[in-house]
Amino acid sequence: MQLRRDPGETYRRVDFDARVTGASSLQLVVLCLEQAAGSLGRAIYAQHHADNAAKSAALTRAIAAITALELGVDTSNPVGTPLLQLYQAARRTILDSALRFDAPGLETIRTDLLEIREAMLGTATG
């Protein structure tokens, strides 16, 4: 029996592995933010095209990225607790979307994550 593999998913996995190798803490956080936001975008797209398998895979990947972000939060930092609360709320919305899909809620989370990413990149270069 032949395994069917999504070429896009294979490319994302290779890109992810290459970026993780030797990455700084900031780069890892940015990567997790990108993974979560991209996965949410793929879930919304899959829902729109009635592709339940792709939607489920994308939601699972988003949860994994959010979990990694939660584990990396430094609560001694003034923005740590609010970030943790944001990630926990995002996790709840994503998990709830497995049963009752909330495209607007997921798009809001996606936008928030991309704004955090941009802010982090701005502080790193500014």
Buried (B, 14 or more C-beta within 10 A) or exposed (E): EEEEEEEEBEEBEEEBEEBEEEEEEEBBBBBBBBBBBBBBBBBBBBBEEEBEEBBEBBBBBBBBBBBBBBEBBEEEEEEEEEBBEBBEEBBEBBEEBEEEBBBEBBEBBBEBBBEBBEEBBEEEEE
